[in-house]
Amino acid sequence: MISFIVPAHNEELWLPRTLAAIHESARATGQPYELIVANDASTDRTEQVARQLGATVLNVNHRQIAATRNAGAHAAHGERLFFVDADTLITASALKSALSSMDKGAVGGGALTRFEGEVPLYAHFCMLWLGFFTWLAGISGGAFMFCSRATFDAVKGFDERLYGAEDAAMSAVLKRQGRFVVLRERLFTSGRRMRSLSGLQIIAFLGRIAFVPSDLTRRSSVEKVWYQSDRHKNEKASVGMRVSNAIALVILLVLVTFPIWIVPWPAALMNGPLGYVKRSAGMILAHTALVLWPCAIFLMRNLFQQNRWPEKIRTMLLILVSLWFASRSTLRVYGIWAALIKWLAG
């Protein structure tokens, strides 16, 4: 049997579409299934809506996504567990691909996502950039993640010390148990966080948790991004937020198009206005590439715990590439700031 676990906090508005998509997709497989909504301290009609739509409701009071997912999994009866966020729409094709992967021996996997509805333009590039690197690393976000019951029990579920990025940590531990797949299908998920926070806030947050991952163990450090209760409120973006989003868009455009800026250009181009653009893009790339240091550390930690040689080789290559770019970027950043300080000193 397939067990769907949907963690939910104040999700009465999104649940009808999410649960309808799960029912439709599950029926298309022809396999028996159950649908569990882990209702985490909701103060709206989440419980009533879930019951009306044929879900079993498990009421918990964790206000922590890892613990809520685990509670739902422990209450489930299926041999295959699917974790679906309350604001994510799965499809029959993605579900069938996941089941087929497990039939062929995969212990688990997930799918990349894209935003539904109106979101700032930078958000699409942010998702594209993050999706590319998570695909390279072979890890998945938690919007749609699956594994066998046996594997879930073997790794003891999601890490309840974490208030965020527990999905990436879960991907890493699942990969130690066997083959972990990232599906080709992309699923729609809500872009509400991208509408409620400015682009620079999102970039700063991602940078902070990359360099200070211990923040993920403190709820207060991730509250605004991942645990804000009033997430359905749509306010018109202020002038400051629009400016922030525009700056974030420029940064992400540079990141997404990075091959253009790292290859040598003819001298004729470098001596004109385009040369100024290339040098500016190079400075942005140099600073943002520093995040590859913590990425390399994360990969090295996982390398020694991998059991499969294909995954070991892939991880080693990613470590080498990360270290090469990070070291070059560090030298470039040092040169930029040394030149700036020298210029300011006159």
LINDA-V740548 format. One record per residue. N is the residue number from 1. RES is the residue in one small letter. BURIAL is # if it has 9 or more other C-alpha atoms within 8 Angstrom, else .. Layout:
# LINDA-V740548
<<N/RES/BURIAL> <N/RES/BURIAL>>
This chain:
# LINDA-V740548
<<1/m/#> <2/i/#> <3/s/#> <4/f/#> <5/i/#> <6/v/#> <7/p/#> <8/a/#> <9/h/#> <10/n/#> <11/e/#> <12/e/#> <13/l/.> <14/w/#> <15/l/#> <16/p/#> <17/r/.> <18/t/#> <19/l/#> <20/a/#> <21/a/#> <22/i/#> <23/h/.> <24/e/#> <25/s/#> <26/a/#> <27/r/.> <28/a/.> <29/t/.> <30/g/.> <31/q/.> <32/p/.> <33/y/#> <34/e/#> <35/l/#> <36/i/#> <37/v/#> <38/a/#> <39/n/#> <40/d/#> <41/a/#> <42/s/#> <43/t/.> <44/d/.> <45/r/#> <46/t/#> <47/e/#> <48/q/.> <49/v/#> <50/a/#> <51/r/#> <52/q/.> <53/l/#> <54/g/.> <55/a/#> <56/t/#> <57/v/#> <58/l/#> <59/n/.> <60/v/#> <61/n/.> <62/h/#> <63/r/#> <64/q/.> <65/i/#> <66/a/#> <67/a/#> <68/t/#> <69/r/#> <70/n/#> <71/a/#> <72/g/#> <73/a/#> <74/h/.> <75/a/.> <76/a/#> <77/h/.> <78/g/#> <79/e/#> <80/r/#> <81/l/#> <82/f/#> <83/f/#> <84/v/#> <85/d/#> <86/a/#> <87/d/#> <88/t/#> <89/l/#> <90/i/#> <91/t/#> <92/a/#> <93/s/.> <94/a/#> <95/l/#> <96/k/#> <97/s/#> <98/a/#> <99/l/.> <100/s/.> <101/s/#> <102/m/#> <103/d/.> <104/k/.> <105/g/.> <106/a/#> <107/v/#> <108/g/#> <109/g/#> <110/g/#> <111/a/#> <112/l/#> <113/t/#> <114/r/#> <115/f/#> <116/e/#> <117/g/.> <118/e/.> <119/v/#> <120/p/#> <121/l/.> <122/y/#> <123/a/#> <124/h/#> <125/f/#> <126/c/#> <127/m/#> <128/l/#> <129/w/#> <130/l/.> <131/g/#> <132/f/.> <133/f/.> <134/t/#> <135/w/#> <136/l/.> <137/a/.> <138/g/#> <139/i/#> <140/s/#> <141/g/#> <142/g/#> <143/a/#> <144/f/#> <145/m/#> <146/f/#> <147/c/#> <148/s/#> <149/r/#> <150/a/.> <151/t/#> <152/f/#> <153/d/.> <154/a/.> <155/v/.> <156/k/.> <157/g/#> <158/f/#> <159/d/#> <160/e/#> <161/r/.> <162/l/#> <163/y/#> <164/g/#> <165/a/.> <166/e/#> <167/d/#> <168/a/#> <169/a/#> <170/m/#> <171/s/#> <172/a/#> <173/v/#> <174/l/#> <175/k/#> <176/r/#> <177/q/#> <178/g/#> <179/r/#> <180/f/#> <181/v/#> <182/v/#> <183/l/#> <184/r/.> <185/e/.> <186/r/#> <187/l/#> <188/f/#> <189/t/#> <190/s/#> <191/g/#> <192/r/#> <193/r/#> <194/m/#> <195/r/#> <196/s/#> <197/l/#> <198/s/#> <199/g/#> <200/l/#> <201/q/.> <202/i/#> <203/i/#> <204/a/.> <205/f/.> <206/l/.> <207/g/#> <208/r/#> <209/i/#> <210/a/#> <211/f/.> <212/v/.> <213/p/#> <214/s/.> <215/d/#> <216/l/#> <217/t/#> <218/r/#> <219/r/.> <220/s/.> <221/s/.> <222/v/#> <223/e/#> <224/k/.> <225/v/.> <226/w/.> <227/y/.> <228/q/.> <229/s/.> <230/d/.> <231/r/.> <232/h/.> <233/k/.> <234/n/.> <235/e/.> <236/k/.> <237/a/.> <238/s/.> <239/v/.> <240/g/.> <241/m/#> <242/r/#> <243/v/.> <244/s/#> <245/n/#> <246/a/#> <247/i/#> <248/a/#> <249/l/#> <250/v/.> <251/i/#> <252/l/#> <253/l/#> <254/v/#> <255/l/#> <256/v/#> <257/t/.> <258/f/#> <259/p/.> <260/i/.> <261/w/#> <262/i/.> <263/v/.> <264/p/.> <265/w/.> <266/p/.> <267/a/.> <268/a/.> <269/l/#> <270/m/#> <271/n/.> <272/g/.> <273/p/.> <274/l/#> <275/g/#> <276/y/#> <277/v/.> <278/k/#> <279/r/.> <280/s/.> <281/a/#> <282/g/#> <283/m/#> <284/i/#> <285/l/#> <286/a/#> <287/h/#> <288/t/.> <289/a/#> <290/l/#> <291/v/#> <292/l/#> <293/w/#> <294/p/#> <295/c/#> <296/a/#> <297/i/.> <298/f/.> <299/l/#> <300/m/#> <301/r/.> <302/n/#> <303/l/#> <304/f/.> <305/q/.> <306/q/#> <307/n/#> <308/r/.> <309/w/.> <310/p/.> <311/e/#> <312/k/#> <313/i/.> <314/r/.> <315/t/#> <316/m/#> <317/l/.> <318/l/#> <319/i/#> <320/l/.> <321/v/.> <322/s/#> <323/l/#> <324/w/.> <325/f/#> <326/a/#> <327/s/.> <328/r/.> <329/s/#> <330/t/#> <331/l/.> <332/r/#> <333/v/#> <334/y/.> <335/g/.> <336/i/#> <337/w/.> <338/a/.> <339/a/.> <340/l/.> <341/i/.> <342/k/.> <343/w/.> <344/l/.> <345/a/.> <346/g/.>>
